[in-house]
Amino acid sequence: MLCFDHLAIGAEALESGAAAVADVLGVPLEPGGVHPAMGTHNRLLSLGPGAYLEVIAIDPGAPPPPQPRWFALDDFAGPPRPRAWIARAEGGAEALGDALALAPQGVGRPMDFARGALKWSMAVPESGWLPYGGVFPALIGWQGAAHPADSLPDRGVRLRRLVVSHPDAGALRAALAPLIADERLVITLGAEPALAAEFDTPQGVRILA
């Protein structure tokens, strides 16, 4: 089974996006890094052990990648908001392969990434868009013991609920059933695919949608 790994908040520009998220949650975000293969960069926030939030945007100083960027960021516009959620396969490349075998068509092919001590494989769709209009999770497998959450200060923010809306909620629920069971995950009927994340913070419950 998979487990929740992190939430990607899309932004048109990294600094303004990170500032907007920090304003909602009431805590600062930490420096992240760059993803040369995708032409993106990010800022990070711990959500507790083994989980985090990233604000991610196109890096204007990076050359365009040869393929569409992950999380369909090439098509992103508007205010910062949840763009994707990422589920982790425990057990490296083999476990990621097992998860991909159960995932719907279009979730992507594994690509290898590295930044400092961090090494991971992630399934990236050829179109940039994840299945079910982008609300099916991206699948990741970390290589080795290093994980971004381990080096982030704990600001007391925790994911309370992730509400995933889709016009065919039943089909989405069935597609997720063999892969992940998390009481924080709520699949609901919606007019269009959408994500909304609720957080417990030192200032109370806060929502990014």
N, C-alpha and C positions, 0 to 999 in steps of 0.2 A: 504493500500500500504506500501511497504517497503521503507527504505531510506538507502543510503550508510552509513556504520558505520566505517569500517576500512579496511586497506589493509595489508595483511600478506606477508612479504618478507622472503622467505626461505633462510636459510644459513646452511652450514655444521658445522660451529662453531660460537657461538654468538658474541664474541668480534670482530673477524675479519670481520664478516658479517656486524655488526653495523658500524665498521670503514669504510668499503667500501661504505655503503649507505651514511654515513656522508660526505664522500669525494665527492660523486656525487652531493648531495644536498647542500653542503656547510654549513651545520648546525650540531650541535651535537645532539645526541640522549640521552634520559633520561633513568635512571634505570627503569626496569619493575618489573618482578617477576618470580615466578615459577608456574608451573601447575602440581602438583603431580600426578593427575589422568591421565595425558598424557605424563609425563616424558619430558616436554619441559620447556624452559625459554625464556624470551624476553627482548628487549629494545624498547622504545617508542618515538614517535614524534608527536606532535600536528599537525593536518591539519585544525585547526580552530574549532569553536564550534561544538560539537557533532561528531567529526571525528578525526581519528588518523591513524598513520602507526605503525606497529610493525615489527621488525626484530625478527624472531623466529627460534629456533634451538633445536635439541635434547639436553637435559641436561645430560652430561656425568656422573654426580654425582647422578643421580636419577635412581631408579630401573625401568626396562622396564614395561610399563603398560600391563594389561591383554588383551587389544585390540589394533588394529593398531592405531597409532597416527593420530591426525587430520592433514588435509592438505597433507596427504600422505607423511609425513616427513620421514617415514621409507624408502621410495624409493628416497629421494632427494639426488642429487649429483651435483657438479659443482659450478659455481660462484653464489653469492647471486642474487636473482631475484624474481619478483612477483610470489608467489605460490598460493595465493587465495585472493578473496575479500569477505567481510562479509557484509551482509545487515541486517538492524535492523528492527524488528517488534515493533512498538510503542504500548505499552499497556500490556506488560508483557506476562505471559504464555498463556493467552487466545489468544492474537493477534499472538503469535508465532504458536500456534496450527492452527489458521485460515490460516496462510501463508503456513504451512506444507501441509495442505489439497490441496493447489493449486500448490504445487511444484512437480516436476517430481519424479518418484520412485528413491530411492537411495540417497536422500538428507540427510537421517539419522534420528535417534531418538534423542529427547531432552535429554541432560545430564545437571545436575546442577553443577555449579562451584562457588567458592568464594575465594576472596583474600582480606583481610582487609575489607574495607567498600564496596568493589565491589562484587556484586552478579549477576549472569547471568545464563540463560539457553541457550544451543546451540545445534543445531542438528549436530550430528557426524555420518558420514557414517560408516557402519560396516566394510567396506574394507579400510577406510581411504580416499578413492578417492571420490570426489564430482562428480555429474553427468556431462556429456559432457566433459569427459576427464579432469575434475578438474577445469573447468572455470565457471561452474554454482556457484552462490554465496553460501557460508555457511550462515545459518540463525541463528540469535541471538536475544534474548530478555533480556534486562537488567531489573533487579528487584530492584525497588526503584529508587531514584533520582541520585545516584552516577554513574558517567561515567568516564572512564580513561581520556578523553580529558579535563575534568574540572580541573584536578590537574597538567596539563602539561604546561610549559611555551610556549607561542606563539612565534615561531621563524620566522613567516612570510611565511611559506610554505603552499600552497593550492593545492589540486588536480585539475588539469586543464582538463584532459581527462583520461578515462580508456578505453583502446582499447582491446576488447575481440575478439580473432580470433578463428574460428572453421570451419572445413570442411563443416558442415551443419549449416551455419550461420542463415538460415531461420528458422530452427527448434528451435535453441537456442533463437532467437528473439521472436518467438511465445511463448516459455516456460516462458520467462521473462515478457512478455507483461502484464499479469494480476497481476504481483507482484511489479514491480518497473518502475517508469518513471523518468529518470534523464538525462538531456541534456548532461552531461559529459560522459555518457556511450555510447560507440560506438561499435556496433557488426559488425564484418567484416569477410569476407571469408578468410580462411587461410588453408594452407596445413595440419596443425596440431593444436591442441588446444594450445593457448598461451595468455599471458597477458602482456600488456605494459602500464605503467602509466606515464603520463606527469604531471609535477608539475610547478607551478609558485613559484619561490624562490627569495630571495633578490638578487641572482646572475643571474636571468633570468630563462628561461625555462630549466628544466632538466628532463631527461627520465631514468626510470628504466625498463629494459626489459630482 
